[in-house]
Amino acid sequence: MSELETNIGRKQENKILPLAIKEVSLEISGRRFIKDISTEFSRGGVSVIIGPNGAGKSLFLKLCHGIITPTSGEVVWEGFRGRDCKKYQAMMFQRPTILRRSVIENLLHPLKCRKVMKSDRELRVRELLDQTGLSRLARVSARKLSVGEQQRLALARAWLLRPEVLFLDEPSASLDPSGTYALEGIIHAIEKAGTKVIMTTQDLGQAKRLGRDILFLYRGRLLERATARKFFDSPENDLAQAFLKGELLWWNRKDLTPPRGFN
């Protein structure tokens, strides 16, 4: 077990899972962009959502997280019915907000907001800085970091509050191979420590490396879900087969302009 798992990643208690998605649809301006999706996320492993641009991956992730309300259907945290479960989950966006503060202040701020004891928050931040390779940059303005360093900072900040479920929206989309490798190392440690990770990616190699199971979305529908090995070895859906071969899956003419953030 890595230091990150030992020091930061205490095994999470199961408070809110499983997460049940029940016939969920999302309509925007009279058009349905998520269509009758039903599935469930249970404890353990990394669930990876893939599909072509415009498939609805980011919208689906936001529906699961709860920052978008479905037009129909239900998103139900079975272990936490009827109560606020926000503090037990977190989300890292594809373009995360970085505060105009130093790296260390970006990490201390959410702990202060949660009223974590000063001694505890300083310990957590020190450990995360070491394990994410950001210690030497602790006093540097976060806005001056490279893209890869900012993504590591954003991931560390999301993990800092020890969520039971962590949503990641294409966390390495703008990174080079070395930056992707570093970020995936942190994701592995987070998952091994007991946090359920649900993420989107356009990188099929990353989906293979990280995914326990794969969800394939196309035009807002969940067309296939399988273990990573089964999906990449022998997908059942014909569109999934075409996608893995690198074939273009075109939208029809009326679907050429999906809403902002729809990918």
C-alpha positions as a Markdown table, in Angstrom:
| # | Residue | x | y | z |
|---|---|---|---|---|
| 1 | Met | 0.0 | 0.0 | 0.0 |
| 2 | Ser | 1.4 | 3.4 | -0.9 |
| 3 | Glu | 2.0 | 6.3 | 1.5 |
| 4 | Leu | -0.9 | 8.1 | 0.0 |
| 5 | Glu | -3.3 | 5.2 | 0.7 |
| 6 | Thr | -1.8 | 4.8 | 4.3 |
| 7 | Asn | -1.7 | 8.4 | 5.4 |
| 8 | Ile | -4.5 | 10.1 | 3.5 |
| 9 | Gly | -6.7 | 7.3 | 2.1 |
| 10 | Arg | -8.2 | 5.7 | 5.2 |
| 11 | Lys | -10.8 | 3.2 | 4.1 |
| 12 | Gln | -14.1 | 4.9 | 3.4 |
| 13 | Glu | -17.2 | 3.9 | 5.3 |
| 14 | Asn | -20.2 | 3.0 | 3.1 |
| 15 | Lys | -22.7 | 5.8 | 3.8 |
| 16 | Ile | -24.4 | 6.7 | 0.5 |
| 17 | Leu | -23.8 | 3.8 | -2.0 |
| 18 | Pro | -25.2 | 2.2 | -4.0 |
| 19 | Leu | -26.2 | 5.0 | -6.4 |
| 20 | Ala | -29.2 | 4.0 | -8.5 |
| 21 | Ile | -30.0 | 5.7 | -11.8 |
| 22 | Lys | -33.7 | 5.0 | -12.6 |
| 23 | Glu | -35.1 | 5.8 | -16.0 |
| 24 | Val | -33.3 | 9.1 | -16.1 |
| 25 | Ser | -33.8 | 11.6 | -18.9 |
| 26 | Leu | -32.8 | 15.2 | -19.4 |
| 27 | Glu | -34.5 | 17.6 | -21.8 |
| 28 | Ile | -33.2 | 21.0 | -22.7 |
| 29 | Ser | -35.2 | 23.4 | -24.8 |
| 30 | Gly | -37.5 | 20.6 | -26.0 |
| 31 | Arg | -34.7 | 18.2 | -26.9 |
| 32 | Arg | -33.8 | 15.1 | -25.0 |
| 33 | Phe | -30.0 | 14.8 | -24.4 |
| 34 | Ile | -30.1 | 12.0 | -21.8 |
| 35 | Lys | -32.6 | 9.2 | -22.6 |
| 36 | Asp | -34.0 | 6.7 | -20.2 |
| 37 | Ile | -30.8 | 5.6 | -18.5 |
| 38 | Ser | -31.0 | 3.0 | -15.8 |
| 39 | Thr | -27.9 | 1.6 | -14.1 |
| 40 | Glu | -26.4 | 1.3 | -10.6 |
| 41 | Phe | -23.0 | 2.1 | -9.1 |
| 42 | Ser | -21.8 | 0.1 | -6.1 |
| 43 | Arg | -18.8 | 0.3 | -3.9 |
| 44 | Gly | -15.3 | -0.3 | -5.2 |
| 45 | Gly | -13.3 | 0.1 | -8.4 |
| 46 | Val | -13.3 | 2.8 | -11.2 |
| 47 | Ser | -16.3 | 3.0 | -13.5 |
| 48 | Val | -15.3 | 4.7 | -16.8 |
| 49 | Ile | -17.8 | 6.4 | -19.1 |
| 50 | Ile | -16.8 | 6.5 | -22.7 |
| 51 | Gly | -18.4 | 7.5 | -26.1 |
| 52 | Pro | -18.0 | 9.9 | -29.0 |
| 53 | Asn | -18.2 | 13.7 | -28.5 |
| 54 | Gly | -21.8 | 14.7 | -27.9 |
| 55 | Ala | -22.8 | 11.4 | -26.4 |
| 56 | Gly | -23.8 | 13.0 | -23.1 |
| 57 | Lys | -21.0 | 11.9 | -20.9 |
| 58 | Ser | -20.5 | 15.1 | -19.0 |
| 59 | Leu | -24.2 | 15.7 | -18.6 |
| 60 | Phe | -24.7 | 12.2 | -17.2 |
| 61 | Leu | -21.9 | 12.7 | -14.7 |
| 62 | Lys | -23.5 | 16.0 | -13.5 |
| 63 | Leu | -26.8 | 14.3 | -13.2 |
| 64 | Cys | -25.2 | 11.6 | -11.0 |
| 65 | His | -23.4 | 14.2 | -8.9 |
| 66 | Gly | -26.7 | 16.1 | -8.4 |
| 67 | Ile | -25.8 | 19.5 | -9.9 |
| 68 | Ile | -28.3 | 18.9 | -12.7 |
| 69 | Thr | -31.8 | 17.7 | -12.0 |
| 70 | Pro | -33.3 | 15.1 | -14.4 |
| 71 | Thr | -36.4 | 16.0 | -16.4 |
| 72 | Ser | -37.8 | 12.6 | -15.5 |
| 73 | Gly | -36.6 | 9.5 | -13.6 |
| 74 | Glu | -34.7 | 9.4 | -10.3 |
| 75 | Val | -31.1 | 9.6 | -9.0 |
| 76 | Val | -31.2 | 7.8 | -5.7 |
| 77 | Trp | -28.4 | 7.4 | -3.2 |
| 78 | Glu | -29.8 | 4.2 | -1.6 |
| 79 | Gly | -27.8 | 4.5 | 1.6 |
| 80 | Phe | -28.8 | 8.1 | 2.2 |
| 81 | Arg | -32.4 | 8.5 | 1.1 |
| 82 | Gly | -34.0 | 11.9 | 1.8 |
| 83 | Arg | -30.9 | 13.5 | 3.3 |
| 84 | Asp | -28.2 | 15.7 | 2.0 |
| 85 | Cys | -25.3 | 13.6 | 0.8 |
| 86 | Lys | -23.1 | 16.3 | -0.8 |
| 87 | Lys | -20.4 | 16.1 | 1.8 |
| 88 | Tyr | -19.8 | 12.5 | 1.0 |
| 89 | Gln | -19.1 | 13.0 | -2.7 |
| 90 | Ala | -17.0 | 15.4 | -4.8 |
| 91 | Met | -16.5 | 16.2 | -8.4 |
| 92 | Met | -13.5 | 17.4 | -10.4 |
| 93 | Phe | -14.5 | 19.2 | -13.6 |
| 94 | Gln | -12.6 | 19.1 | -16.9 |
| 95 | Arg | -11.7 | 22.8 | -16.4 |
| 96 | Pro | -11.5 | 23.1 | -12.6 |
| 97 | Thr | -11.6 | 26.4 | -10.8 |
| 98 | Ile | -8.3 | 27.4 | -9.3 |
| 99 | Leu | -8.4 | 30.1 | -6.6 |
| 100 | Arg | -6.2 | 33.1 | -6.9 |
| 101 | Arg | -4.1 | 31.9 | -4.0 |
| 102 | Ser | -1.0 | 29.8 | -3.4 |
| 103 | Val | -1.1 | 26.1 | -3.9 |
| 104 | Ile | -1.2 | 25.4 | -0.2 |
| 105 | Glu | -4.1 | 27.9 | 0.4 |
| 106 | Asn | -6.1 | 26.2 | -2.4 |
| 107 | Leu | -5.9 | 23.1 | -0.3 |
| 108 | Leu | -6.4 | 24.7 | 3.1 |
| 109 | His | -9.5 | 26.6 | 2.0 |
| 110 | Pro | -12.0 | 23.7 | 1.7 |
| 111 | Leu | -10.8 | 22.3 | 5.0 |
| 112 | Lys | -11.3 | 25.7 | 6.7 |
| 113 | Cys | -14.8 | 25.9 | 5.3 |
| 114 | Arg | -15.6 | 22.4 | 6.7 |
| 115 | Lys | -14.2 | 23.6 | 10.1 |
| 116 | Val | -11.5 | 20.8 | 10.2 |
| 117 | Met | -9.2 | 21.3 | 13.1 |
| 118 | Lys | -6.1 | 23.3 | 12.2 |
| 119 | Ser | -3.6 | 20.6 | 13.2 |
| 120 | Asp | -5.5 | 18.0 | 11.2 |
| 121 | Arg | -5.9 | 20.2 | 8.1 |
| 122 | Glu | -2.2 | 21.1 | 8.1 |
| 123 | Leu | -1.3 | 17.4 | 8.3 |
| 124 | Arg | -3.6 | 16.4 | 5.5 |
| 125 | Val | -2.3 | 19.2 | 3.3 |
| 126 | Arg | 1.4 | 18.4 | 3.9 |
| 127 | Glu | 0.9 | 14.7 | 3.1 |
| 128 | Leu | -1.0 | 15.5 | -0.1 |
| 129 | Leu | 1.5 | 18.0 | -1.3 |
| 130 | Asp | 4.2 | 15.4 | -0.8 |
| 131 | Gln | 2.3 | 12.6 | -2.5 |
| 132 | Thr | 1.2 | 14.7 | -5.5 |
| 133 | Gly | 4.6 | 16.2 | -6.1 |
| 134 | Leu | 3.5 | 19.7 | -5.3 |
| 135 | Ser | 5.5 | 20.3 | -2.1 |
| 136 | Arg | 8.1 | 22.5 | -3.8 |
| 137 | Leu | 5.3 | 24.6 | -5.3 |
| 138 | Ala | 3.4 | 25.0 | -2.0 |
| 139 | Arg | 3.9 | 28.8 | -1.8 |
| 140 | Val | 3.6 | 29.5 | -5.6 |
| 141 | Ser | 0.5 | 31.1 | -7.0 |
| 142 | Ala | -1.7 | 28.3 | -8.3 |
| 143 | Arg | -2.5 | 30.3 | -11.4 |
| 144 | Lys | 1.2 | 30.0 | -12.4 |
| 145 | Leu | 1.3 | 26.3 | -12.4 |
| 146 | Ser | 1.4 | 24.2 | -15.6 |
| 147 | Val | -1.7 | 22.6 | -16.8 |
| 148 | Gly | -0.6 | 19.2 | -15.4 |
| 149 | Glu | 0.3 | 20.7 | -12.0 |
| 150 | Gln | -3.1 | 22.5 | -11.9 |
| 151 | Gln | -4.9 | 19.2 | -12.6 |
| 152 | Arg | -3.0 | 17.4 | -9.9 |
| 153 | Leu | -3.9 | 20.3 | -7.5 |
| 154 | Ala | -7.5 | 20.1 | -8.4 |
| 155 | Leu | -7.5 | 16.3 | -7.9 |
| 156 | Ala | -5.8 | 16.6 | -4.6 |
| 157 | Arg | -8.3 | 19.3 | -3.5 |
| 158 | Ala | -11.3 | 17.0 | -4.5 |
| 159 | Trp | -9.7 | 14.1 | -2.6 |
| 160 | Leu | -8.8 | 16.1 | 0.4 |
| 161 | Leu | -12.2 | 15.9 | 2.0 |
| 162 | Arg | -12.2 | 12.1 | 1.7 |
| 163 | Pro | -15.4 | 11.6 | -0.3 |
| 164 | Glu | -16.9 | 8.2 | -0.6 |
| 165 | Val | -17.6 | 8.9 | -4.3 |
| 166 | Leu | -15.4 | 11.0 | -6.6 |
| 167 | Phe | -16.6 | 12.1 | -10.0 |
| 168 | Leu | -13.9 | 13.0 | -12.6 |
| 169 | Asp | -14.8 | 14.6 | -15.9 |
| 170 | Glu | -12.0 | 13.9 | -18.4 |
| 171 | Pro | -9.3 | 14.7 | -15.8 |
| 172 | Ser | -6.3 | 14.3 | -18.1 |
| 173 | Ala | -7.8 | 15.7 | -21.3 |
| 174 | Ser | -5.1 | 18.4 | -21.7 |
| 175 | Leu | -2.1 | 16.5 | -20.4 |
| 176 | Asp | 1.0 | 15.0 | -22.0 |
| 177 | Pro | 1.8 | 11.3 | -21.3 |
| 178 | Ser | 3.9 | 12.1 | -18.2 |
| 179 | Gly | 1.2 | 14.3 | -16.7 |
| 180 | Thr | -1.4 | 11.6 | -17.5 |
| 181 | Tyr | 0.8 | 9.0 | -15.8 |
| 182 | Ala | 1.2 | 11.1 | -12.7 |
| 183 | Leu | -2.6 | 11.8 | -12.5 |
| 184 | Glu | -3.5 | 8.1 | -13.0 |
| 185 | Gly | -1.2 | 7.2 | -10.1 |
| 186 | Ile | -3.2 | 9.4 | -7.8 |
| 187 | Ile | -6.5 | 8.0 | -9.1 |
| 188 | His | -5.2 | 4.5 | -8.5 |
| 189 | Ala | -4.3 | 5.4 | -4.9 |
| 190 | Ile | -7.7 | 7.0 | -4.3 |
| 191 | Glu | -9.5 | 3.9 | -5.6 |
| 192 | Lys | -7.4 | 1.5 | -3.6 |
| 193 | Ala | -8.2 | 3.5 | -0.4 |
| 194 | Gly | -11.8 | 2.8 | -0.9 |
| 195 | Thr | -13.3 | 5.7 | -2.7 |
| 196 | Lys | -15.6 | 4.9 | -5.6 |
| 197 | Val | -14.4 | 6.7 | -8.8 |
| 198 | Ile | -16.8 | 7.4 | -11.6 |
| 199 | Met | -15.1 | 9.2 | -14.5 |
| 200 | Thr | -15.3 | 10.1 | -18.2 |
| 201 | Thr | -12.5 | 9.9 | -20.7 |
| 202 | Gln | -11.8 | 10.1 | -24.4 |
| 203 | Asp | -8.6 | 8.1 | -23.9 |
| 204 | Leu | -9.4 | 4.4 | -24.5 |
| 205 | Gly | -5.9 | 3.4 | -23.2 |
| 206 | Gln | -6.7 | 5.2 | -20.0 |
| 207 | Ala | -10.1 | 3.4 | -19.8 |
| 208 | Lys | -8.3 | 0.1 | -20.1 |
| 209 | Arg | -5.7 | 1.0 | -17.5 |
| 210 | Leu | -8.1 | 2.4 | -14.9 |
| 211 | Gly | -11.5 | 0.9 | -15.5 |
| 212 | Arg | -13.1 | -2.0 | -13.6 |
| 213 | Asp | -16.2 | -1.5 | -15.7 |
| 214 | Ile | -17.0 | 0.5 | -18.8 |
| 215 | Leu | -20.2 | 2.3 | -19.7 |
| 216 | Phe | -20.7 | 3.2 | -23.4 |
| 217 | Leu | -22.9 | 6.2 | -24.2 |
| 218 | Tyr | -24.2 | 7.2 | -27.6 |
| 219 | Arg | -26.7 | 10.0 | -28.3 |
| 220 | Gly | -27.6 | 10.1 | -24.6 |
| 221 | Arg | -28.4 | 6.4 | -24.3 |
| 222 | Leu | -26.5 | 3.8 | -22.4 |
| 223 | Leu | -25.9 | 1.2 | -25.0 |
| 224 | Glu | -23.6 | -1.2 | -23.2 |
| 225 | Arg | -22.1 | -1.8 | -19.8 |
| 226 | Ala | -19.5 | -4.5 | -19.1 |
| 227 | Thr | -16.3 | -5.3 | -17.3 |
| 228 | Ala | -13.4 | -3.5 | -18.9 |
| 229 | Arg | -11.9 | -6.8 | -20.2 |
| 230 | Lys | -15.1 | -8.0 | -21.7 |
| 231 | Phe | -15.9 | -4.6 | -23.3 |
| 232 | Phe | -12.5 | -4.2 | -25.0 |
| 233 | Asp | -12.2 | -7.9 | -26.0 |
| 234 | Ser | -15.8 | -8.4 | -27.3 |
| 235 | Pro | -18.3 | -5.6 | -27.1 |
| 236 | Glu | -21.8 | -6.7 | -27.9 |
| 237 | Asn | -23.2 | -3.4 | -29.3 |
| 238 | Asp | -22.5 | -2.7 | -32.9 |
| 239 | Leu | -21.9 | 1.0 | -32.3 |
| 240 | Ala | -19.5 | 0.2 | -29.5 |
| 241 | Gln | -17.6 | -2.1 | -31.9 |
| 242 | Ala | -17.4 | 0.7 | -34.4 |
| 243 | Phe | -16.3 | 3.2 | -31.8 |
| 244 | Leu | -13.4 | 0.9 | -30.6 |
| 245 | Lys | -12.3 | 0.5 | -34.3 |
| 246 | Gly | -12.0 | 4.3 | -34.6 |
| 247 | Glu | -14.9 | 4.6 | -37.0 |
| 248 | Leu | -16.7 | 8.0 | -37.0 |
| 249 | Leu | -20.2 | 7.9 | -35.5 |
| 250 | Trp | -22.0 | 10.9 | -37.0 |
| 251 | Trp | -24.8 | 12.8 | -35.5 |
| 252 | Asn | -27.7 | 13.5 | -37.8 |
| 253 | Arg | -28.1 | 17.1 | -39.1 |
| 254 | Lys | -30.5 | 18.3 | -36.4 |
| 255 | Asp | -28.1 | 17.2 | -33.6 |
| 256 | Leu | -25.0 | 19.0 | -34.9 |
| 257 | Thr | -25.1 | 21.7 | -32.2 |
| 258 | Pro | -25.4 | 20.1 | -28.8 |
| 259 | Pro | -25.5 | 22.5 | -25.8 |
| 260 | Arg | -22.3 | 23.9 | -24.2 |
| 261 | Gly | -20.6 | 21.4 | -22.0 |
| 262 | Phe | -22.3 | 18.5 | -23.7 |
| 263 | Asn | -19.5 | 15.9 | -24.3 |
